């Protein structure tokens, strides 16, 4: 029958705000909430459902829900819009209709505080009760003011089951909104928890690693104050003290690279030039570890970023690769360009000890390192620098078969 299509349309329209509620609730703007519930209010008034010698008018559901969840400003706008649109539809005495709405408006206003402090079940009961009160008072008060005193017994009581269905639908909407709100709260708490976990891990890592060299420095300074100490020992202890201070400075620098705002100067970086510079800086360390560095740069290519940070990332990767080859090996650097995609892929491959799947998964996490004295901050810095250049880092590794870094960056001028 015809009322079936109207009923389905009204039901869909009533649940329409729930689709967008998650997005609108994030901003907590009363105007946005008003617009969200105004649409179903207008449509349900335009297309009421005539069934069982009564009218299934669902306007009360968006009116009450929008008022309670939007606050006093949203409620005022919704009640005002209801009266204005009812006047546009015609066939009604505006003064009588406004007077009939006043008790419900007063009840909603008086219930704001109780609704805000209620749990989901109490909110469902409150909305059910207010919707029932709205339908009972508005229709009967209006017709009483119009002089139709026999309406309650003759027409209203037989339509009570349909009214209860409307109230149940309103309570169901509350249940769904509260479910959405709980999911959003849990998601926000999880995000905050993850952020705090990362911060605490980094803080613990930095505190732990800085404390070690500082403790050593304190001990050697105490030894240096001994007047009986020989000049050879004094010089030896001074060198160790400076080395430990340099290590503490390196840890703090890595931390600051992650923490400080990224307002650096961006400039073209010519890969062949910068990678050769990084190889030259690594060459002495590689020779000590009996590691051979090979390069293969087929054609000139440039990316955009901060030169010093890019070089720092390449040196960090190279240093990690050399340390992964304690018995010597080969470190290969090359890059290839993809002119169609306007990207360049830098490949850094070693023949070291490699990593297992669990180590590979945790790579780049704070307070995690495959090295005995590592903090994990160096690898985090690498990932952070490449992300800042709109690039992507992929790490491939297998135990005993070495590790490969694949760094994809957009070519300069893209």
Secondary structure in CASP SS format (residue, H / E / C, confidence):
PFRMAT SS
TARGET T0000
AUTHOR 0000-0000-0000
METHOD secondary structure of the structure
MODEL  1
X C 1.00
X H 1.00
X H 1.00
X H 1.00
X H 1.00
X H 1.00
X H 1.00
X H 1.00
X H 1.00
X H 1.00
X H 1.00
X H 1.00
X H 1.00
X H 1.00
X H 1.00
X H 1.00
X H 1.00
X H 1.00
X H 1.00
X H 1.00
X H 1.00
X H 1.00
X H 1.00
X H 1.00
X H 1.00
X H 1.00
X H 1.00
X C 1.00
X C 1.00
X H 1.00
X H 1.00
X H 1.00
X H 1.00
X H 1.00
X H 1.00
X H 1.00
X H 1.00
X H 1.00
X H 1.00
X H 1.00
X H 1.00
X H 1.00
X H 1.00
X H 1.00
X H 1.00
X H 1.00
X C 1.00
X C 1.00
X E 1.00
X E 1.00
X E 1.00
X C 1.00
X C 1.00
X E 1.00
X E 1.00
X E 1.00
X C 1.00
X C 1.00
X H 1.00
X H 1.00
X H 1.00
X H 1.00
X H 1.00
X H 1.00
X H 1.00
X H 1.00
X H 1.00
X H 1.00
X H 1.00
X H 1.00
X C 1.00
X H 1.00
X H 1.00
X H 1.00
X H 1.00
X H 1.00
X H 1.00
X H 1.00
X H 1.00
X H 1.00
X H 1.00
X H 1.00
X H 1.00
X H 1.00
X H 1.00
X H 1.00
X H 1.00
X H 1.00
X H 1.00
X C 1.00
X C 1.00
X C 1.00
X C 1.00
X H 1.00
X H 1.00
X H 1.00
X H 1.00
X H 1.00
X H 1.00
X H 1.00
X H 1.00
X H 1.00
X H 1.00
X H 1.00
X H 1.00
X H 1.00
X H 1.00
X H 1.00
X H 1.00
X H 1.00
X H 1.00
X H 1.00
X H 1.00
X H 1.00
X H 1.00
X H 1.00
X C 1.00
X C 1.00
X C 1.00
X H 1.00
X H 1.00
X H 1.00
X H 1.00
X H 1.00
X H 1.00
X H 1.00
X H 1.00
X H 1.00
X H 1.00
X H 1.00
X H 1.00
X H 1.00
X H 1.00
X H 1.00
X H 1.00
X H 1.00
X H 1.00
X H 1.00
X H 1.00
X H 1.00
X H 1.00
X H 1.00
X H 1.00
X H 1.00
X H 1.00
X C 1.00
X C 1.00
X C 1.00
X C 1.00
X C 1.00
X H 1.00
X H 1.00
X H 1.00
X H 1.00
X H 1.00
X H 1.00
X H 1.00
X H 1.00
X H 1.00
X H 1.00
X H 1.00
X H 1.00
X H 1.00
X H 1.00
X H 1.00
X H 1.00
X H 1.00
X H 1.00
X H 1.00
X H 1.00
X H 1.00
X H 1.00
X H 1.00
X H 1.00
X H 1.00
X H 1.00
X H 1.00
X H 1.00
X H 1.00
X H 1.00
X H 1.00
X H 1.00
X H 1.00
X H 1.00
X H 1.00
X H 1.00
X H 1.00
X H 1.00
X H 1.00
X H 1.00
X H 1.00
X H 1.00
X H 1.00
X H 1.00
X H 1.00
X H 1.00
X H 1.00
X H 1.00
X H 1.00
X H 1.00
X H 1.00
X H 1.00
X H 1.00
X H 1.00
X H 1.00
X H 1.00
X H 1.00
X H 1.00
X H 1.00
X H 1.00
X H 1.00
X H 1.00
X H 1.00
X H 1.00
X H 1.00
X H 1.00
X H 1.00
X H 1.00
X H 1.00
X H 1.00
X H 1.00
X H 1.00
X H 1.00
X H 1.00
X C 1.00
X C 1.00
X C 1.00
X C 1.00
X C 1.00
X C 1.00
X H 1.00
X H 1.00
X H 1.00
X H 1.00
X H 1.00
X H 1.00
X H 1.00
X H 1.00
X H 1.00
X H 1.00
X H 1.00
X H 1.00
X H 1.00
X H 1.00
X H 1.00
X H 1.00
X H 1.00
X H 1.00
X H 1.00
X H 1.00
X H 1.00
X H 1.00
X H 1.00
X H 1.00
X H 1.00
X H 1.00
X H 1.00
X H 1.00
X H 1.00
X C 1.00
X C 1.00
X C 1.00
X C 1.00
X C 1.00
X C 1.00
X C 1.00
X E 1.00
X E 1.00
X E 1.00
X E 1.00
X H 1.00
X H 1.00
X H 1.00
X H 1.00
X H 1.00
X H 1.00
X H 1.00
X H 1.00
X H 1.00
X H 1.00
X H 1.00
X H 1.00
X H 1.00
X H 1.00
X H 1.00
X H 1.00
X H 1.00
X H 1.00
X C 1.00
X C 1.00
X E 1.00
X E 1.00
X E 1.00
X E 1.00
X E 1.00
X E 1.00
X E 1.00
X C 1.00
X C 1.00
X C 1.00
X C 1.00
X E 1.00
X E 1.00
X E 1.00
X E 1.00
X C 1.00
X H 1.00
X H 1.00
X H 1.00
X H 1.00
X H 1.00
X H 1.00
X H 1.00
X H 1.00
X H 1.00
X H 1.00
X H 1.00
X H 1.00
X H 1.00
X H 1.00
X H 1.00
X H 1.00
X H 1.00
X C 1.00
X C 1.00
X C 1.00
X C 1.00
X C 1.00
X E 1.00
X E 1.00
X E 1.00
X E 1.00
X E 1.00
X E 1.00
X E 1.00
X E 1.00
X E 1.00
X E 1.00
X C 1.00
X C 1.00
X C 1.00
X C 1.00
X E 1.00
X E 1.00
X E 1.00
X E 1.00
X E 1.00
X E 1.00
X E 1.00
X E 1.00
X C 1.00
X C 1.00
X C 1.00
X C 1.00
X C 1.00
X C 1.00
X H 1.00
X H 1.00
X H 1.00
X H 1.00
X H 1.00
X H 1.00
X C 1.00
X C 1.00
X C 1.00
X C 1.00
X C 1.00
X C 1.00
X C 1.00
X C 1.00
X C 1.00
X C 1.00
X C 1.00
X C 1.00
X C 1.00
X C 1.00
X H 1.00
X H 1.00
X H 1.00
X H 1.00
X H 1.00
X H 1.00
X H 1.00
X H 1.00
X H 1.00
X H 1.00
X H 1.00
X H 1.00
X C 1.00
X C 1.00
X C 1.00
X E 1.00
X E 1.00
X E 1.00
X E 1.00
X E 1.00
X E 1.00
X C 1.00
X C 1.00
X C 1.00
X C 1.00
X C 1.00
X E 1.00
X E 1.00
X E 1.00
X E 1.00
X E 1.00
X E 1.00
X E 1.00
X E 1.00
X E 1.00
X C 1.00
X C 1.00
X C 1.00
END
